[in-house]
Amino acid sequence: MSTSAPQPSAAATGPTPPADATEAVVVRGVERVFTGAKGATVTALTGIELTVHDGEFVSLIGPSGCGKSTLLRLIADLDEPTAGDIRVFGRTARQARIDQAYGIAFQQAGLLPWRSVAANIELPLQLHGVGASARRARVAELVELVGLSDFAKHYPDQLSGGMQQRVAIARSLAESPRLLLMDEPFGALDEMTRERMQTELLRIRAETGAAVVFVTHSIPEAVYLSDRVVVMSPRPGRITDEIDVRLGEAAERGEDLREDTAFFEGVTAVREALHGPQASSAGAARGVDVR
Ligand SMILES: Nc1ncnc2c1ncn2[C@@H]1O[C@H](COP(=O)(O)OP(=O)(O)OP(=O)(O)O)[C@@H](O)[C@H]1O
């Protein structure tokens, strides 16, 4: 695992890249206050400082309502911070969205039911004017990557939940983003499918080298997938701890890792960061799954 950012090449020519251009995400002093209809305010996030290195897998975990989704939405420019600054590969969040610098996958696969698997995956490419033959070639690569080559012509309602989620992941990868933003993408799946999808995601990530920011309620999921687990406190959401998980390269994390001592140590470390050293499943914070 490497958490150090690649350095800009000394031989690079042209204009100096913006500061932090080699980091996937840099969040500085971010706050998000929501104002309700009657003027009541909710401070969802305060004082958020987070750097996600290029190629790094970072999970956000914390009790329900601590602001995990809000933080992901701010990075994706689906919402704006009330204070602070967010950069994605050195660009503002707005510019990164315009440039399609990242792919997004949410808990609900969000597929268009009237489009086939292939047509759902190619949608971002179509919207950005990629020609038909290049689209076909890319879709063929992607359906193979997520193991759905035999289902390219099927429609979403002909697929299981896990297969639909794989289509959504393929779609988020369509434009070869160096960053994936994922909000509980496996939250609606049964446990067996979820574990298979986690292994699949590690494989895809190893193949693409993309950085990932991954929101989850599950401690084992966070530990199994991540290079680093970022722990957040209840509202107002702050980052209270960061745990480096050292389970080896993504490509080498097989199913047997779930029985490994290092995995259990990681789970214990995250659990204690969330609930304190006396943590037990009985005392678990609301909304965090310790299974
Ligand atoms: N559009 C909004 N308007 C008002 N309040 C909001 C809005 N979006 C989020 N909030 C509030 O901000 C806080 C953080 O919400 P958020 O959805 O980010 O939490 P979360 O950690 O992702 O929760 P969960 O784990 O339950 O999905 C919550 O108190 C929520 O009610």
Ligand as a Chemical Component Dictionary entry (heavy atoms), coordinates in Angstrom:
data_LIG
# 
_chem_comp.id                   LIG 
_chem_comp.type                 NON-POLYMER 
_chem_comp.pdbx_formal_charge   0 
_chem_comp.three_letter_code    LIG 
# 
loop_
_chem_comp_atom.comp_id 
_chem_comp_atom.atom_id 
_chem_comp_atom.alt_atom_id 
_chem_comp_atom.type_symbol 
_chem_comp_atom.charge 
_chem_comp_atom.model_Cartn_x 
_chem_comp_atom.model_Cartn_y 
_chem_comp_atom.model_Cartn_z 
_chem_comp_atom.pdbx_ordinal 
LIG N1  N1  N 0 -30.686 18.883 2.144  1  
LIG C1  C1  C 0 -30.651 18.864 3.477  2  
LIG N2  N2  N 0 -31.362 19.761 4.201  3  
LIG C2  C2  C 0 -31.306 19.770 5.538  4  
LIG N3  N3  N 0 -30.561 18.926 6.281  5  
LIG C3  C3  C 0 -29.839 18.016 5.622  6  
LIG C4  C4  C 0 -29.837 17.934 4.191  7  
LIG N4  N4  N 0 -28.996 16.926 3.816  8  
LIG C5  C5  C 0 -28.502 16.392 4.958  9  
LIG N5  N5  N 0 -29.005 17.056 6.033  10 
LIG C6  C6  C 0 -28.674 16.782 7.440  11 
LIG O1  O1  O 0 -27.272 16.750 7.559  12 
LIG C7  C7  C 0 -26.887 15.703 8.454  13 
LIG C8  C8  C 0 -25.927 14.769 7.744  14 
LIG O2  O2  O 0 -26.658 14.022 6.764  15 
LIG P1  P1  P 0 -25.969 12.910 5.860  16 
LIG O3  O3  O 0 -27.013 12.325 4.992  17 
LIG O4  O4  O 0 -24.776 13.499 5.212  18 
LIG O5  O5  O 0 -25.478 11.870 6.956  19 
LIG P2  P2  P 0 -24.911 10.394 6.760  20 
LIG O6  O6  O 0 -23.759 10.254 7.688  21 
LIG O7  O7  O 0 -24.654 10.130 5.320  22 
LIG O8  O8  O 0 -26.156 9.541  7.273  23 
LIG P3  P3  P 0 -26.580 8.023  6.973  24 
LIG O9  O9  O 0 -25.440 7.190  7.467  25 
LIG O10 O10 O 0 -27.806 7.837  7.774  26 
LIG O11 O11 O 0 -26.796 7.911  5.492  27 
LIG C9  C9  C 0 -28.166 15.037 8.935  28 
LIG O12 O12 O 0 -28.531 15.617 10.171 29 
LIG C10 C10 C 0 -29.175 15.407 7.872  30 
LIG O13 O13 O 0 -30.467 15.501 8.416  31 
# 
loop_
_chem_comp_bond.comp_id 
_chem_comp_bond.atom_id_1 
_chem_comp_bond.atom_id_2 
_chem_comp_bond.value_order 
_chem_comp_bond.pdbx_ordinal 
LIG N1  C1  SING 1  
LIG C1  N2  SING 2  
LIG C1  C4  DOUB 3  
LIG N2  C2  DOUB 4  
LIG C2  N3  SING 5  
LIG N3  C3  DOUB 6  
LIG C3  C4  SING 7  
LIG C3  N5  SING 8  
LIG C4  N4  SING 9  
LIG N4  C5  DOUB 10 
LIG C5  N5  SING 11 
LIG N5  C6  SING 12 
LIG C6  O1  SING 13 
LIG C6  C10 SING 14 
LIG O1  C7  SING 15 
LIG C7  C8  SING 16 
LIG C7  C9  SING 17 
LIG C8  O2  SING 18 
LIG O2  P1  SING 19 
LIG P1  O3  DOUB 20 
LIG P1  O4  SING 21 
LIG P1  O5  SING 22 
LIG O5  P2  SING 23 
LIG P2  O6  DOUB 24 
LIG P2  O7  SING 25 
LIG P2  O8  SING 26 
LIG O8  P3  SING 27 
LIG P3  O9  DOUB 28 
LIG P3  O10 SING 29 
LIG P3  O11 SING 30 
LIG C9  O12 SING 31 
LIG C9  C10 SING 32 
LIG C10 O13 SING 33 
# 
